[in-house]
Amino acid sequence: MHTTTLASNRLRRLPAALFLLPITWLSFWLRVHRLGDKAVWWDEGLAAWAARQSLAAMSEWTANDVHPPLYFWLLHFWRLLSGDGEFGLRLLSVFIGVLTVPAAYLLGRAVGGRRVGLLAALFVAVSRFGIAWAQEMRMYALVALLAALAMWAAVRIWRHGPGGRPAAAQLRDWALYVGFMAAGLYTLYLFVLVLVVVNLAWLALVLPRARGRGLWREFWTWSAGQTAVLLLFAPWLAYALGRIPTWTSASPVAFWDFLAIYWTVLVTGIPLNVAAYAAVTLPVLAVFLAGTVALLWRARRRPAQQPPLAMLLLGLLLPALIVYLVSLPKLTFFYAPQIAPRYLITFLAGYAVLLAWGIVRLADGLGRSGRWRTPLLALLSLVVLAGAWTGLRDYHRGRVLIDDYKSLARTLAVYEQPDDAVVLYTDTDWPIWAYHHPGDWRGVPHAWQITPQQAADYLTPIWEAHAGVWVVVTPYAGVGDPQQHLLNWLAERATAVSTHAYGDKTLRFFARTPARAAVMGQLAAGAAPQQAQTAVLAPGLTLLGYDQAMRDAHAGDDVALALYWQGSGAVEVEVGLLSETADFGIGQRLTTPAGAADAPLRQEVTLRVPPEAPAGRYRFYVLADGQTVENRVALGSLAVRQRFGAVLQAGDVSIANRVDADFGDGIRLLGYDVETADPRPGGIVYLTLYWQAQAPVSQRNKVFTHLLGDVFNAEAGNFLWGQQDNEPVNLTRPTTTWRVGEVIVDSYAIPIAAHAPPGSYRIEIGLYEPASGARLPLQGGETADYLILTSVAVGE
């Protein structure tokens, strides 16, 4: 007997748990690693907000939403244990995602034996697709788990049939099937596809095998099980059916493009730029197709394998087709979402099992002698794992927690008084705000185009009922209120105003009464530093602690720090960042606030990590004026990541059209390239801008690119017929990250309105500060705040 055969036999005699436990542990590590290091996004904020509601209120809300309530019910109770942190709330999905690994093993073992189960468990464990959704406060990891378990229970029922096992064992299998299937329906409406797939496989391949009385027994037993599932789901369906909203956000996608996205997501977990991953996705496709053909060929002579094989194949194909059709606006039942990979995660375990089953069948078929069976199995598995590694290679590295509303919400929490009101201006990102601020607030609807009268009508009852009003100014405020009517109305009536700036957001306070204005800088009752640290820096000045929202930052980021002081006199201090190796640091001098000796004061500091800062761990520090460096008080730590490569110099790029125009804040436009090959209405003008920082840029600025016509656009209310605004390089190179002398290559695709009349259109560009909308002026004696680059001719 060959050595490889002997080794293979020894491995088969080992308990499956010896392999499954390390695979499960690997899956846990991949899902829990950097779990909290990503900002809560819109849907997650919505889930966290829902979890804070009562079960009755949550059920009412989900009945009017597009998802059933089970995941939100679970998150509600989980939150009582985990708290509201990103890590804690997401940990529920981690555990659910980890459980999908042994669930895939159970399904794989049921259809193809232990090797199939273990290999399927490994594929699920390292799937970026599964990992990503196990790190989100969403229901999709739960859907994948319940689908795997429901299919496993169905296979167990099919294998033995009615009367094929003791009554207790049959009842257990049916209870598992009905429970998992009903739970899936309570988690995602699209889970009905699992029910459809399982029933199609039963109808085509299980029922016809029954004979005589056995046929009717099979029919009625199976029908009773499906009826039980529907009866369990019926109360919720009756409650929610008339409330589920009808909406559409879909945009057409070519079917073959959709299939390419689908397969790339299954293999690598990456839904973008799918052509770039063909080198790994196509070999996996070849393995998958070869394995599927081998399984189909073998199933001809093994009828018992046909139902589970049909179920897995249908599970891979039918839901994808339905998701594609549902995403088409003209073919929707109650809502048409954008095509999103998350809707395809339901059969992730089924995909892994089918792939593993095919690999085992190929290895057994091609290595009949036994000598090549294990090497073939390893080789084919490595092809699949190479695709998984491609997706995982940079996945965790890209998870960095940003200071979206954290510092702003913290400032509001320590200053807000019981008689204050909070206004979110506007409510575009309200779930994200609600996650960070669990207290009461009002939102200005993002769809409003605010007039002076509308601002007065909205604010008057709020103003008259409170001593002061906090306004959270979001980056979207200027869209519906470019003239700032809402802020101006408050400023005209306020007895005092304060402003706290946080990147592209601003927190402003308007005191209505003199009494409230007098205590505007006073901390709320019970407010204390997040990190207590007492240190006497100078006579009469004591540091009580600090607030630090971020533990990680990229080079070029602004990092907020808030210091808590106690003392009656103003003292000069230096606040800074110093690398642990003490070879790089930055410092900022400031004067501590003067106040009453017994009243703590809070002072906010913003430190910019220089774009050239080397990666590593840094410590915040405070040093009183006149003290030696040995007397620095070390505060919290900050991990800095360097995201930029070598500096691109002007000589490294070829610019078709030189401009050399200087804007404010040390920004120079070196020139541009434009593609104007026969532009038509509904088409795109491609524009590339070449920027260079002449000095460190002090603030984040957005670039605007406009297509201006000579004909008034009645729909837009101006002469704009195309526009794209964003921070440079698709938000990846904010102006504060530009290194002096570095050339920034910044590309835009300006859409031409579909109803644009033929004629000449001017390309206008410039920069503005997002929070205020203030444009940077053009230097060189002109008073303009924009630059006309060139004209393009738009045809019929």
N, C-alpha and C positions, 0 to 999 in steps of 0.2 A: 504494500500500500504506500502511496506517495506521502512524503512528509507534509505537504499542504493539506492532503485529505485527512491525515491524522490530526493535524492542528485544528482543522475545521470541525472534526468530530468532538474534540475536546471542548471547543468553544460552545458547541451545541449542548453539551452536558452541563454547562455552568448555568446557574439560575439567571433568568432574564433580568431580575432586579439588579444584578451586578453591573449590567449595562445601562438599564433604564435610569437608575439613580444618578449616575454622573451626567447622563444626557439631560435629565430634569434639572440638576443643579446648574449645568451650563446655561440652560434656558432661563433660569431664574437670574443668573448673573447678567446675561445679556439684556434682560428686561429691566432690571433694577439699576443698572449702571447709568449714572448721570440722569436719573429719573426726574429729579426736581430742577434740572438745569435747562429748562425751557419755559418761556413765558406762556401763560395761559392764553389760548386763542379763543375766538368768538364762541365756537360750539362748546368748548370746555367751560368757559365762563357761564354759559347758559345751563350746563349740567350742574355746576357748583351752586348757582343761584337756585335752581329747582330743588337741590338737595336740602337747602335751608328751609324750604316751605313745609307745612304740615302735609301729611299723607293725603288729606282731602283736597287741599289746594293744589298739590302736585298732580293728583289724578285729574282734576278739572283742567289744569293747564295742558297736560299731555293729551287729553281728549281733543283739545283744540290745536294740537301740534301734529307733526307727521310721524311721530314715533310713539309706540305704546310705552307703558310706565315701568316695566319690571326693573330695568337697570337703574332708573332714578329712585325707585323704592329701595333698592339695595344700597345705593350711594347715600341715601338719607340716613340709614342706620350705620353704615360704615363711617360716615363723617363724625358720628358721636364718639367713635374710638380714635379716629385718625386726626381730627382737627381740620383746619382749613388750608393747610400748607399744600403747595404743589406736589411735594413728594408723597405726603400722606394720602391725599385724595386719589392720586394716580395708582397707589399701591394696590387698590382693589382690582384694577385692570391687570396689574402684574400677576397677582395670584391666579386670576382667571386665565390669563395667557399661559401661565406655567402649567395649569391643569390640562390645557389642551394638548400638551405633549404626551402624558400617559393616555389621554383619550384617543389620540392618534395611534398609539401603540395598541390599544384595545381593538380599534377598528381594523388596523392592519393585521393583527394576529387572527382576528375573526375571519378575514377574507383570504389570507395567504400564508398564515403561519407566523412563528416568532420572528424570523429574520425580517419579514415584511414589516411587522409591527415596530421593531427596533429601528429599522432604517427610516420608516415614516416618522417616528418620534424625533430622530435626529434632524430630518429635513424641516420639521416644524420648529424645532428648537432654534435653528440658525436662520430661519426665514426673516429677513428684514421686514417683509410685509406683516408678519405676525408680531414681530417685536415692536414695530412702530405703533400699531394699534393697541398693544398691551401697555404702552406708555402714555395713553390718552385717557382722559375722563369721558369716554364715550362707550357706547354699547357694543361695538363691533367685535371686541375680543370675546365677549360673552356669547355673541351669535355664533362665532366660529366654534366655541366649546360645545354649545348645545347642539349644533348641527352634527358634529362628530359623534357625540353620545347618542343622538337620535338615530343616526345611521347604524351605529354599532348595535343598538337594541333591535333595530329592524332585521339586521343580519342574523342575530340570535334567534329571533322568532321564525324567520324563514328556514333556518337550518333544521329545526326540529319539527315545525308544523304543529297543527292542533293535535293534541293527544300524544305527541312524541316524547314528552317529558312529564315528570310528576306535576300535578296541578299547581303545587306551590311554586315550582320553578317557572312554569308558564306564566303564572300570575305575576311573578316578580319581573319577568321580561316585559310583559305588557305594561305593568306599572311604570317601569323605567321609560319605555317608549312613549307612552301617553304623557308622562310628566315632562320629559325633555322636549317633546314636540310642542306641547302647550306653552311651556316656558319660553321656547323660541318665538312663538307667535306673540307673546306678551312683551317680547324684547324688540322685535323688528317686524314690520308688516311684510317685508320682502321675504321673511322666513317661510312664508307660505310656499315658496319654491322648493324648500326641502320636503314639505309634505307632498307636493306635486311630483317631485322626482321619485321619491320612495314609492308612491302609489302607482306611478307609471311602470316602474320596474316590477312591482308585484303583479299588476294587471297583465303585463306582457309575458312574464316568465315564471311567476310563482303559481298563480291561479291555474294556468293551463296544465300544469303538472299533476294537479289533483284529479282523482278519478271517482266516479260514482258518488256515493254519499260523502266521500272526502271532499269533493268539490264544493258542495253546499256548506259543509262544515267550515272549510277554509274561507269561503265567501262571507258567511255570517260572522265568523270570529274576527276576521280582518275588518269587516265593516263596523262591527261593534267598537273596535279599537279606534278607528278614525272618527266615529261618532262621539266617542268619549273626548277625543282631542277637541273637536269642534264645540261640544257642549261646555267644556271648560273655558274656551275662548269666547263663547257667545255672550256672556254678560258684559265683557268689555266692549265687544263689537257693537252690541246694542246701545251701549252708553255713548260710544265715540263716533258711530258711523255718520250721524248728521252733523258732526262738528269738525271733522278733519278738513283742513283748509284746502282750497284749490289754488295752486299757483304754479308758475313755471319760471325757471331760470336757465333752461336748457339752450344750448347752441349746437347746431348740427356738427357731427364728426363723421368722417368717412368710415365705413364699416371696417375696412382693412386696417385703417389707422387705429381704430378701436381694438381690433384683435392684436395688433402689435403692442399696444399699450398693455393690454390684458396679460399677454404672455410675458412681457418684460417685467411687469409687477410681480407675477408669480415666481419668476426665476430670481430677480434681483431686488424686488421691492421698490424699484425706482420708476416713477411714471413719466419722467421727463426725458427728452432727448433720447428716445428709445433706439434710434439708429446707431448711436455710439456704443451700445452694449450688444450689438449683434454677434460679436466675436464669442460671447459667452452664452447668449440666449439661443442661438441657432444650434450649437452642439447639444444643449439640453433638450431642445425640441427634437433633434434626431434621436436621442436616447429615448425620449418619451414615446415618439411614434413607433420606433422599433419595438419597444416594450409592449405597447398597446397591441400591435399586430401579433406579437407572440402570445399575449394573453387571449386575444380573440381566437387565434388558431387552436390553442389548447382547450379553450372553453367549449369548442365544438363537441369534444368527447367527454366533457365533464359538466353536465347540466347544473350541478349544484353551484358552480362558479359563475354561471350566467347572470342570475339576478343581482348579486353584489357588483359584478363588473358593469352591468348595464346601469346600475344606480350611480356608480362613480363617474362613468362617462357622461351620463345625462346631467349629473351634478356639475360637471365641468363646462358643459356646452349650453344647456338650456338656460340657466340663470344669466349667463353672459348675454345671450340673445335677448332675454326679457329686459335686462338692465339697459341694453342698448335701445330697445324699442321704447321703454318707458322714458328714456332721456330725450326722445324726439317730441317736440312740442305738439305736433298734430296727432300723436298717438298716445296721449296720456289719459289716465282714468281720473285722478284727482290732483296729481302734481307731477311736474316734469323737472327733475333736478339736473344740474350739470353732471356729465359723466364723471364719476369719481371712483377711484380704485376701491374705496372702502366698501362699496356695495358688492364687491366681488369676493370679499374675505370669507363669506359664509362657508364656502366649500374648500377652504385652505387645507384642512386636514384630509379631505377627500382627494385633493390634488396630490398631496404628499404620499398618501397611501397608494394611489394609482401609479405614481412614478416609482415608488419603492417596489411595488408588486411587479411591475414590468421589468425593473432591473434584476430582481431575483429570478424571474422567469428566463430572462436572457442569459444570465450567468449559469443557470442550471441547464438550459438548452444547449448553449455553446460549449460549456465545460462538462459534457456528459461523463467523461472519464473521471472527473473529480479533481484532477490535477490543476486545472485552470479555473475551477469554479470560484474559489475565493479571490484570486487575483483579478478575475473579470468583475466580480462583484465590487471589489475595491476601486478598480479603475472607473467603472461606470458611475459609481457613487461620487468619486472625486470630480467628475465632470459637473455633476449637480452642485457639489459643495463649492466648486470654483465660481459658479454663478452667484451662490449665496455670499461668498466672500467679497465678490465685486460690490455687492450692495452694502455689506457691513463695513467695508474698509474705512470709509469716512463718515459713517452714520453717527456714531457717538461723539466724534470730534466736532460735529456741527451743532451740538446742543449747547447753547450758551444762554443763560438767563439774562434777559435784558430788563432794564429799568423802565418799563412801559408806564405804569401808574404807581409803582411801589413807593417811591419817595414822595410823590405828590399825595397819595392817600395817607401816608404816614404823617405828613405835615398837617393835613386836614384833621386827622384823628387827635393830634396833640393840642390843637388850637380851637377846635369846634366847641362852641358852647351850646347848652340845651335850647336856647332860643334862636339859634341860627338856622338858616335854610341852605340847602345845597342844590345847585342847578348844574346839570351836565349839559354842556353846550358844544356840540349837539350829541344826540343819543345814538349815533351810528354804531359805536362800539359799546353799547350799554352793558352787554353781559360781561365784558372784560372789566369795566368799571365796577359793576356790581360785585364781581368776585373780590376786588381789592377793597371795596367800601361796602360792608354789609349794612350800614345804617340807611336812614331815609334819604332820598334824593328825588329830584324831578328832572325829567329830560326834555330838552327842546327837540321836537321832532325834526329829524334830519331832512325830511322832504319839504319843510317850510322854506319859502323865500320871504325873509322877514322884512316887513315894512315898519316905519316908526309906530304906526297905530297898533300893529300886531305885537310889537315889543311891549308897548304900554299895556295892552290888554292881558298879555301873558304875565308880566311882572308885577302889576299893581297889587293883586291879591297876595302874592308871595311877600312883597315888600312890606305891605301894611301889617302883615301877621307876624313878622319876625324882627328881631333887633339888628340883624345883619344877614347878608347873603353871600355865600361862597359860590363862585362860578368856576367850574372846571372847563377851561377853554381847550378844546381838542383841535387836532389839525384840520378837522372838517368844518369848523365854525365859519370860516370864510366862504364856504361854498354857498350856504343859504343866507349868510348875512355879511356880504363883503364890505358894507359900510359900517359894520359894528353898531347897529342901532340898539341892540340889547345892552352891550357894555356901556354905550354912551348914555342910555336912559338911567342906568344905575349910577354912573359917575356924576351925573348932574344932580342927583339927590343925596348922595352919600356925604356923611360928615367926615369920613376918613376912608382911605383906600390903601390896601397893601397888595403886593404882587410877589409871587414866588414862581420862578421860571424853571422848567424842567425839559430841556430839549425842545421838541416841537409841541409841548403842552405847557399851559400856564394855569396856575391857581391864583385867582384874584378874590379879595375880600372887600365888601362894601358895607361899612357900618352905617346903620340908619340913625341910631340914637347917639347923642354925645356920651352917654354912659357906656355904651358898647365900644365906642371909639377909644375911650380912656383905658380899657383893658385889652385892647386889640392884640398886644404882644404877650399877653398873659397865658400861661399854659392851662389847659383844661384840668379840672379836678381829677386827681389820680394819674395824670400823665407822668411818665417816667421814661428814662432811656431804655432802649431795647437791650443795650449792653451796659451794665453798671460797672464803672471803673473810677475810683476816687483817686485823685492825685492833686497835690498842691503845687501849682506851677509858679506862683509868685505870691508875695504877701497880699492877702485879701482876694486871691483868685484861686478857686478850686474847680477842677474838672470833675463832674459827677458821672459822666458816661457819654455814650454816643449812640446814634442810629446809623446803621450801615445796611443799605438795601441789597447791594450786590457783593458777591464773593468772587465773581469772575468778570473779566473785561477783556476786550480786544484793544490792541494798540490803536490810539486815536479816539477812544471812547471818552465821554465825560462820566465821571463817577461822583455821585452825591454822598456827602457825609454831613451829619448834623451833630454838633457838640452841645453838651449841656453844661452850663457854667453856674457857679454861685459866687457872688462877690459884688461889691458896690462900685468898684472902679474899673475903668477901661484900661486894658493892658495890651501891648503889642505882642503878638505871638506868630509863630510860623507853623503852618499846617502843611504836611507834605506826604509823599510816598517815597519809600526807599527800598530798593531790592534787598533781598536777604544776603546777597553777596556784597552789598554796600558799594557796588560799582556803577549804579545808575539810580538817580533820584530826581524828584522835582519838589519844589516848595512854593508856598504862597503865603505872603505876609498879610495879616489882617489885625484889626482891633476888636477885642472882645466887647460885647455890649455892656453898657453901664446900667445898673438897676439896683433895686433894693437888696440889701445884704442877705435877707432871708428868703428871697424869691428866686428860684432857679430860672434861668433864661436859656433859650435854645438858639443856636446860631448855625445857619446852613452854609456849607462850603462845597463848591464844585471844583474838582480837580480834573484836568484833562490829561489822560495818559498820552504822552507824546507818540506820534505815529512811528517814531524810530525806537521806541522803548523795546528792549530785548524781552523775550518771553521768560517767564519765571514767576516766583512768588515774591510779593512785595508786602511791606507793612506800612500802614498809616502811622504818622507820628505827629506830636505836638511839642513845640519847643518855645518857651517863653523868651522874650527879648532879653539879650544880655547873658543868657545861659549858654554853657558849652554844650557841644553835641552829645557829650556823655549824659547829659540830663534830659535827653529826649524821652518823652513818654510814648511808648509804643502802644498802638491801638490794634484794630482788627487787621487781618491779612487779606490780600487781594491776589488772585491768580491772573496774570496777564498773559494773553496769547498774541503772538505776532502773526498777523494774517497776510502780510504783504511780502512780496518777493523783492527782487532787485528793482531799484528805481529806474523807470523808463525816462530817458533823456530826450530832449528835442531832436537830437541827431539820430535817434533810433526809429523815428516815424517819418513817413512820407505824407505830407499834407497837400491836398490838391489846391485848396483855396486859403491863402494866408490872410489873416485879419489883424492879429496883434492888438486886440481891443482890451482895455483894462476896465474891470468893474471894481466896485468897492470891496473891502475886506481882503485886498491883496490877490484877487483872482484875475487871471488873464486868459482870454480866449485866443489861442494861437491861430486857429483856423477851423475849417470844416470840410467835409466831403458830403455830397448829396447825390442820390440816385434818382433821376427824374425821367427814366425811360418810359415814355408814353403813359403818364399817370391818368387814371380815369376816375370818375365818381365811384366811391366804394373801394377804391384802391388804397395804396399806402405810399407815402414818401419816406424814403429811408435817409436819415440824417446822422452823421457822425461828427461830434464836436471834440475838439482837442483843447483841454484846459491845462493851465499850469499855475501853481501857487507861487506868487512872488514873495510871500511872507506867510507865517503861520496863520491859518484862517480861524477867526475867533468864534464863528457860529455855524451851525448846520443850515445850509441853504438848499432849496429846491430849484431845479432848472425847469423853466417853462419853454415849450416849443409850440408855436402857433402857426397856423396856415390862414392868412388873412386875404379875404377877397374884396373886390370892389362892390359886390352886391350884398345888401343887408340880409343876414340869416334870421328870418322871423322866428324860427323854432328856437334858436339859441338866444335871440334878443341882442345880437351884436354882429360883427363882421367875421367872426371865427367860423371856419369850415373844417377845421381839424386841429387837434390839440393833444399833446402828451406832456404831463408834468410828473416828475419824480426826482428823487435824489439821484445823484450821478451813478452811472453804471448799474442801473436797475436796483438802486438802494444799497449796493454793496460797497460804495466808496463815498460816504458822506464827506462833505467838504472839510470837516474838521480832521479827517484822516489823511489829508493830502500833505505829503512831505514837500518842503520847499524845493523848487526846481523840478519836481516830478511831473511828467506828462500823464494826464488822465484821458484815456480814450473812451468816449461816452457816446453810445449809440441810441438812436430813437427811431421808432416806426410811427410816423404821424398818419393816422387814418384820415382819409378824405371822405367827407360826408357823402352818403349815397345819393342825396338830392342836390349835390353841389352843381351849380351851373358851369358850363364851360367858360374858360377865361384865364386870366393871369392871376396867380396867387403869390403873395409875399411870405417868405419864411421869417418869422420873428422869434427871437430868443432872448432870454434874460434869466435872472435869478431872483429869488425872494425868500424871506425868512418865513417858515411855515406858520408859526403861531400867530404872528401879527399880519402876515401878508405883505409886509413892507418890502419893496423891491430894492435891490442893490443898484446904486447909481452908476451910470457909465462915466468913466473918468475922461479927462482930456479936454476940459472946457465946455463940453456939451451938458445939457441939463436932462438928457433922456435917461430912462431907466430900462431901455430895451435896445436891441440891435437888429436891424433888418439885414439878413445875410444875402438873399438872392430871391429871384422869382422863378416860379415853375408854371408851365402852361398845362392846364387840365383840359382834356378833350371831352368829346361827347361820351 
